[in-house]
Amino acid sequence: MDVVLDLLFTSPIGLLSLFTILFIIGMAITLLSWYKRKMNSPEE
C-alpha cells in the first residue's frame, strides 16, 4: 500500500491521476447541486 501511495503522490503521472479524480468528483458535486436547484425552482 505504501508503494501505491508513494507512486500516487510523487510521480507526475500519479499527480495527474489524483488531480483528474478530484476534478471529476468536484464536477459531479457541482452539477448535482446545480441540477437540484434547477429542479426545485418553479419557473415554468
mmCIF file of the N, C-alpha and C atoms, coordinates in Angstrom:
data_MODEL
# 
_entry.id   MODEL 
# 
loop_
_atom_site.group_PDB 
_atom_site.id 
_atom_site.type_symbol 
_atom_site.label_atom_id 
_atom_site.label_alt_id 
_atom_site.label_comp_id 
_atom_site.label_asym_id 
_atom_site.label_entity_id 
_atom_site.label_seq_id 
_atom_site.pdbx_PDB_ins_code 
_atom_site.Cartn_x 
_atom_site.Cartn_y 
_atom_site.Cartn_z 
_atom_site.occupancy 
_atom_site.B_iso_or_equiv 
_atom_site.pdbx_formal_charge 
_atom_site.auth_seq_id 
_atom_site.auth_comp_id 
_atom_site.auth_asym_id 
_atom_site.auth_atom_id 
_atom_site.pdbx_PDB_model_num 
ATOM 1   N N  . MET A 1 1  ? 0.821   -1.202 0.000   1.00 0.00 ? 1  MET A N  1 
ATOM 2   C CA . MET A 1 1  ? 0.000   0.000  0.000   1.00 0.00 ? 1  MET A CA 1 
ATOM 3   C C  . MET A 1 1  ? 0.862   1.262  0.000   1.00 0.00 ? 1  MET A C  1 
ATOM 4   N N  . ASP A 1 2  ? 2.015   1.205  0.692   1.00 0.00 ? 2  ASP A N  1 
ATOM 5   C CA . ASP A 1 2  ? 2.897   2.368  0.723   1.00 0.00 ? 2  ASP A CA 1 
ATOM 6   C C  . ASP A 1 2  ? 3.466   2.674  -0.654  1.00 0.00 ? 2  ASP A C  1 
ATOM 7   N N  . VAL A 1 3  ? 3.713   1.636  -1.434  1.00 0.00 ? 3  VAL A N  1 
ATOM 8   C CA . VAL A 1 3  ? 4.261   1.839  -2.775  1.00 0.00 ? 3  VAL A CA 1 
ATOM 9   C C  . VAL A 1 3  ? 3.239   2.552  -3.656  1.00 0.00 ? 3  VAL A C  1 
ATOM 10  N N  . VAL A 1 4  ? 1.982   2.169  -3.515  1.00 0.00 ? 4  VAL A N  1 
ATOM 11  C CA . VAL A 1 4  ? 0.928   2.777  -4.327  1.00 0.00 ? 4  VAL A CA 1 
ATOM 12  C C  . VAL A 1 4  ? 0.761   4.254  -3.966  1.00 0.00 ? 4  VAL A C  1 
ATOM 13  N N  . LEU A 1 5  ? 0.717   4.571  -2.670  1.00 0.00 ? 5  LEU A N  1 
ATOM 14  C CA . LEU A 1 5  ? 0.572   5.962  -2.254  1.00 0.00 ? 5  LEU A CA 1 
ATOM 15  C C  . LEU A 1 5  ? 1.801   6.780  -2.615  1.00 0.00 ? 5  LEU A C  1 
ATOM 16  N N  . ASP A 1 6  ? 2.968   6.179  -2.526  1.00 0.00 ? 6  ASP A N  1 
ATOM 17  C CA . ASP A 1 6  ? 4.196   6.862  -2.922  1.00 0.00 ? 6  ASP A CA 1 
ATOM 18  C C  . ASP A 1 6  ? 4.179   7.184  -4.406  1.00 0.00 ? 6  ASP A C  1 
ATOM 19  N N  . LEU A 1 7  ? 3.738   6.254  -5.204  1.00 0.00 ? 7  LEU A N  1 
ATOM 20  C CA . LEU A 1 7  ? 3.630   6.474  -6.649  1.00 0.00 ? 7  LEU A CA 1 
ATOM 21  C C  . LEU A 1 7  ? 2.579   7.519  -6.971  1.00 0.00 ? 7  LEU A C  1 
ATOM 22  N N  . LEU A 1 8  ? 1.479   7.525  -6.219  1.00 0.00 ? 8  LEU A N  1 
ATOM 23  C CA . LEU A 1 8  ? 0.390   8.480  -6.473  1.00 0.00 ? 8  LEU A CA 1 
ATOM 24  C C  . LEU A 1 8  ? 0.807   9.907  -6.151  1.00 0.00 ? 8  LEU A C  1 
ATOM 25  N N  . PHE A 1 9  ? 1.544   10.097 -5.070  1.00 0.00 ? 9  PHE A N  1 
ATOM 26  C CA . PHE A 1 9  ? 1.855   11.455 -4.631  1.00 0.00 ? 9  PHE A CA 1 
ATOM 27  C C  . PHE A 1 9  ? 3.196   11.989 -5.106  1.00 0.00 ? 9  PHE A C  1 
ATOM 28  N N  . THR A 1 10 ? 4.058   11.148 -5.653  1.00 0.00 ? 10 THR A N  1 
ATOM 29  C CA . THR A 1 10 ? 5.381   11.649 -6.039  1.00 0.00 ? 10 THR A CA 1 
ATOM 30  C C  . THR A 1 10 ? 5.612   11.675 -7.542  1.00 0.00 ? 10 THR A C  1 
ATOM 31  N N  . SER A 1 11 ? 5.022   10.772 -8.295  1.00 0.00 ? 11 SER A N  1 
ATOM 32  C CA . SER A 1 11 ? 5.306   10.760 -9.730  1.00 0.00 ? 11 SER A CA 1 
ATOM 33  C C  . SER A 1 11 ? 4.372   11.725 -10.464 1.00 0.00 ? 11 SER A C  1 
ATOM 34  N N  . PRO A 1 12 ? 4.807   12.236 -11.593 1.00 0.00 ? 12 PRO A N  1 
ATOM 35  C CA . PRO A 1 12 ? 3.955   13.156 -12.356 1.00 0.00 ? 12 PRO A CA 1 
ATOM 36  C C  . PRO A 1 12 ? 2.654   12.506 -12.834 1.00 0.00 ? 12 PRO A C  1 
ATOM 37  N N  . ILE A 1 13 ? 2.717   11.256 -13.254 1.00 0.00 ? 13 ILE A N  1 
ATOM 38  C CA . ILE A 1 13 ? 1.502   10.568 -13.702 1.00 0.00 ? 13 ILE A CA 1 
ATOM 39  C C  . ILE A 1 13 ? 0.546   10.352 -12.540 1.00 0.00 ? 13 ILE A C  1 
ATOM 40  N N  . GLY A 1 14 ? 1.086   10.048 -11.376 1.00 0.00 ? 14 GLY A N  1 
ATOM 41  C CA . GLY A 1 14 ? 0.251   9.883  -10.196 1.00 0.00 ? 14 GLY A CA 1 
ATOM 42  C C  . GLY A 1 14 ? -0.435  11.179 -9.804  1.00 0.00 ? 14 GLY A C  1 
ATOM 43  N N  . LEU A 1 15 ? 0.298   12.287 -9.864  1.00 0.00 ? 15 LEU A N  1 
ATOM 44  C CA . LEU A 1 15 ? -0.301  13.577 -9.528  1.00 0.00 ? 15 LEU A CA 1 
ATOM 45  C C  . LEU A 1 15 ? -1.371  13.978 -10.540 1.00 0.00 ? 15 LEU A C  1 
ATOM 46  N N  . LEU A 1 16 ? -1.142  13.690 -11.813 1.00 0.00 ? 16 LEU A N  1 
ATOM 47  C CA . LEU A 1 16 ? -2.164  13.967 -12.820 1.00 0.00 ? 16 LEU A CA 1 
ATOM 48  C C  . LEU A 1 16 ? -3.404  13.109 -12.596 1.00 0.00 ? 16 LEU A C  1 
ATOM 49  N N  . SER A 1 17 ? -3.209  11.867 -12.213 1.00 0.00 ? 17 SER A N  1 
ATOM 50  C CA . SER A 1 17 ? -4.334  10.987 -11.922 1.00 0.00 ? 17 SER A CA 1 
ATOM 51  C C  . SER A 1 17 ? -5.116  11.479 -10.707 1.00 0.00 ? 17 SER A C  1 
ATOM 52  N N  . LEU A 1 18 ? -4.400  11.893 -9.674  1.00 0.00 ? 18 LEU A N  1 
ATOM 53  C CA . LEU A 1 18 ? -5.050  12.417 -8.480  1.00 0.00 ? 18 LEU A CA 1 
ATOM 54  C C  . LEU A 1 18 ? -5.831  13.680 -8.798  1.00 0.00 ? 18 LEU A C  1 
ATOM 55  N N  . PHE A 1 19 ? -5.260  14.582 -9.586  1.00 0.00 ? 19 PHE A N  1 
ATOM 56  C CA . PHE A 1 19 ? -5.952  15.794 -9.990  1.00 0.00 ? 19 PHE A CA 1 
ATOM 57  C C  . PHE A 1 19 ? -7.203  15.461 -10.804 1.00 0.00 ? 19 PHE A C  1 
ATOM 58  N N  . THR A 1 20 ? -7.114  14.490 -11.698 1.00 0.00 ? 20 THR A N  1 
ATOM 59  C CA . THR A 1 20 ? -8.255  14.110 -12.512 1.00 0.00 ? 20 THR A CA 1 
ATOM 60  C C  . THR A 1 20 ? -9.380  13.539 -11.657 1.00 0.00 ? 20 THR A C  1 
ATOM 61  N N  . ILE A 1 21 ? -9.040  12.687 -10.705 1.00 0.00 ? 21 ILE A N  1 
ATOM 62  C CA . ILE A 1 21 ? -10.050 12.097 -9.824  1.00 0.00 ? 21 ILE A CA 1 
ATOM 63  C C  . ILE A 1 21 ? -10.737 13.188 -9.005  1.00 0.00 ? 21 ILE A C  1 
ATOM 64  N N  . LEU A 1 22 ? -9.954  14.091 -8.428  1.00 0.00 ? 22 LEU A N  1 
ATOM 65  C CA . LEU A 1 22 ? -10.537 15.171 -7.627  1.00 0.00 ? 22 LEU A CA 1 
ATOM 66  C C  . LEU A 1 22 ? -11.376 16.121 -8.480  1.00 0.00 ? 22 LEU A C  1 
ATOM 67  N N  . PHE A 1 23 ? -10.943 16.389 -9.703  1.00 0.00 ? 23 PHE A N  1 
ATOM 68  C CA . PHE A 1 23 ? -11.697 17.261 -10.599 1.00 0.00 ? 23 PHE A CA 1 
ATOM 69  C C  . PHE A 1 23 ? -13.046 16.645 -10.955 1.00 0.00 ? 23 PHE A C  1 
ATOM 70  N N  . ILE A 1 24 ? -13.083 15.351 -11.245 1.00 0.00 ? 24 ILE A N  1 
ATOM 71  C CA . ILE A 1 24 ? -14.330 14.686 -11.605 1.00 0.00 ? 24 ILE A CA 1 
ATOM 72  C C  . ILE A 1 24 ? -15.289 14.650 -10.421 1.00 0.00 ? 24 ILE A C  1 
ATOM 73  N N  . ILE A 1 25 ? -14.766 14.394 -9.212  1.00 0.00 ? 25 ILE A N  1 
ATOM 74  C CA . ILE A 1 25 ? -15.622 14.400 -8.025  1.00 0.00 ? 25 ILE A CA 1 
ATOM 75  C C  . ILE A 1 25 ? -16.184 15.806 -7.789  1.00 0.00 ? 25 ILE A C  1 
ATOM 76  N N  . GLY A 1 26 ? -15.345 16.826 -7.924  1.00 0.00 ? 26 GLY A N  1 
ATOM 77  C CA . GLY A 1 26 ? -15.815 18.202 -7.760  1.00 0.00 ? 26 GLY A CA 1 
ATOM 78  C C  . GLY A 1 26 ? -16.840 18.599 -8.806  1.00 0.00 ? 26 GLY A C  1 
ATOM 79  N N  . MET A 1 27 ? -16.632 18.182 -10.053 1.00 0.00 ? 27 MET A N  1 
ATOM 80  C CA . MET A 1 27 ? -17.590 18.492 -11.100 1.00 0.00 ? 27 MET A CA 1 
ATOM 81  C C  . MET A 1 27 ? -18.914 17.786 -10.856 1.00 0.00 ? 27 MET A C  1 
ATOM 82  N N  . ALA A 1 28 ? -18.883 16.553 -10.349 1.00 0.00 ? 28 ALA A N  1 
ATOM 83  C CA . ALA A 1 28 ? -20.112 15.820 -10.051 1.00 0.00 ? 28 ALA A CA 1 
ATOM 84  C C  . ALA A 1 28 ? -20.896 16.509 -8.938  1.00 0.00 ? 28 ALA A C  1 
ATOM 85  N N  . ILE A 1 29 ? -20.207 16.964 -7.894  1.00 0.00 ? 29 ILE A N  1 
ATOM 86  C CA . ILE A 1 29 ? -20.886 17.661 -6.797  1.00 0.00 ? 29 ILE A CA 1 
ATOM 87  C C  . ILE A 1 29 ? -21.497 18.967 -7.291  1.00 0.00 ? 29 ILE A C  1 
ATOM 88  N N  . THR A 1 30 ? -20.756 19.703 -8.112  1.00 0.00 ? 30 THR A N  1 
ATOM 89  C CA . THR A 1 30 ? -21.259 20.969 -8.643  1.00 0.00 ? 30 THR A CA 1 
ATOM 90  C C  . THR A 1 30 ? -22.485 20.747 -9.528  1.00 0.00 ? 30 THR A C  1 
ATOM 91  N N  . LEU A 1 31 ? -22.410 19.780 -10.421 1.00 0.00 ? 31 LEU A N  1 
ATOM 92  C CA . LEU A 1 31 ? -23.540 19.530 -11.312 1.00 0.00 ? 31 LEU A CA 1 
ATOM 93  C C  . LEU A 1 31 ? -24.759 19.014 -10.558 1.00 0.00 ? 31 LEU A C  1 
ATOM 94  N N  . LEU A 1 32 ? -24.550 18.149 -9.571  1.00 0.00 ? 32 LEU A N  1 
ATOM 95  C CA . LEU A 1 32 ? -25.682 17.655 -8.787  1.00 0.00 ? 32 LEU A CA 1 
ATOM 96  C C  . LEU A 1 32 ? -26.384 18.783 -8.047  1.00 0.00 ? 32 LEU A C  1 
ATOM 97  N N  . SER A 1 33 ? -25.618 19.675 -7.443  1.00 0.00 ? 33 SER A N  1 
ATOM 98  C CA . SER A 1 33 ? -26.254 20.782 -6.720  1.00 0.00 ? 33 SER A CA 1 
ATOM 99  C C  . SER A 1 33 ? -26.956 21.730 -7.690  1.00 0.00 ? 33 SER A C  1 
ATOM 100 N N  . TRP A 1 34 ? -26.368 21.953 -8.862  1.00 0.00 ? 34 TRP A N  1 
ATOM 101 C CA . TRP A 1 34 ? -26.988 22.829 -9.847  1.00 0.00 ? 34 TRP A CA 1 
ATOM 102 C C  . TRP A 1 34 ? -28.289 22.223 -10.381 1.00 0.00 ? 34 TRP A C  1 
ATOM 103 N N  . TYR A 1 35 ? -28.281 20.911 -10.671 1.00 0.00 ? 35 TYR A N  1 
ATOM 104 C CA . TYR A 1 35 ? -29.488 20.240 -11.153 1.00 0.00 ? 35 TYR A CA 1 
ATOM 105 C C  . TYR A 1 35 ? -30.577 20.234 -10.095 1.00 0.00 ? 35 TYR A C  1 
ATOM 106 N N  . LYS A 1 36 ? -30.198 20.022 -8.819  1.00 0.00 ? 36 LYS A N  1 
ATOM 107 C CA . LYS A 1 36 ? -31.194 20.041 -7.745  1.00 0.00 ? 36 LYS A CA 1 
ATOM 108 C C  . LYS A 1 36 ? -31.845 21.414 -7.634  1.00 0.00 ? 36 LYS A C  1 
ATOM 109 N N  . ARG A 1 37 ? -31.033 22.463 -7.744  1.00 0.00 ? 37 ARG A N  1 
ATOM 110 C CA . ARG A 1 37 ? -31.581 23.821 -7.689  1.00 0.00 ? 37 ARG A CA 1 
ATOM 111 C C  . ARG A 1 37 ? -32.518 24.084 -8.857  1.00 0.00 ? 37 ARG A C  1 
ATOM 112 N N  . LYS A 1 38 ? -32.135 23.613 -10.048 1.00 0.00 ? 38 LYS A N  1 
ATOM 113 C CA . LYS A 1 38 ? -32.969 23.826 -11.238 1.00 0.00 ? 38 LYS A CA 1 
ATOM 114 C C  . LYS A 1 38 ? -34.284 23.045 -11.137 1.00 0.00 ? 38 LYS A C  1 
ATOM 115 N N  . MET A 1 39 ? -34.254 21.836 -10.566 1.00 0.00 ? 39 MET A N  1 
ATOM 116 C CA . MET A 1 39 ? -35.474 21.048 -10.465 1.00 0.00 ? 39 MET A CA 1 
ATOM 117 C C  . MET A 1 39 ? -36.423 21.611 -9.418  1.00 0.00 ? 39 MET A C  1 
ATOM 118 N N  . ASN A 1 40 ? -35.891 22.257 -8.374  1.00 0.00 ? 40 ASN A N  1 
ATOM 119 C CA . ASN A 1 40 ? -36.741 22.777 -7.308  1.00 0.00 ? 40 ASN A CA 1 
ATOM 120 C C  . ASN A 1 40 ? -37.273 24.174 -7.580  1.00 0.00 ? 40 ASN A C  1 
ATOM 121 N N  . SER A 1 41 ? -36.752 24.855 -8.584  1.00 0.00 ? 41 SER A N  1 
ATOM 122 C CA . SER A 1 41 ? -37.253 26.211 -8.858  1.00 0.00 ? 41 SER A CA 1 
ATOM 123 C C  . SER A 1 41 ? -38.419 26.144 -9.852  1.00 0.00 ? 41 SER A C  1 
ATOM 124 N N  . PRO A 1 42 ? -39.593 26.623 -9.451  1.00 0.00 ? 42 PRO A N  1 
ATOM 125 C CA . PRO A 1 42 ? -40.772 26.549 -10.334 1.00 0.00 ? 42 PRO A CA 1 
ATOM 126 C C  . PRO A 1 42 ? -40.814 27.736 -11.306 1.00 0.00 ? 42 PRO A C  1 
ATOM 127 N N  . GLU A 1 43 ? -40.049 27.674 -12.362 1.00 0.00 ? 43 GLU A N  1 
ATOM 128 C CA . GLU A 1 43 ? -40.037 28.767 -13.343 1.00 0.00 ? 43 GLU A CA 1 
ATOM 129 C C  . GLU A 1 43 ? -41.129 28.584 -14.391 1.00 0.00 ? 43 GLU A C  1 
ATOM 130 N N  . GLU A 1 44 ? -41.409 27.361 -14.788 1.00 0.00 ? 44 GLU A N  1 
ATOM 131 C CA . GLU A 1 44 ? -42.395 27.129 -15.857 1.00 0.00 ? 44 GLU A CA 1 
ATOM 132 C C  . GLU A 1 44 ? -43.558 26.319 -15.356 1.00 0.00 ? 44 GLU A C  1 
# 
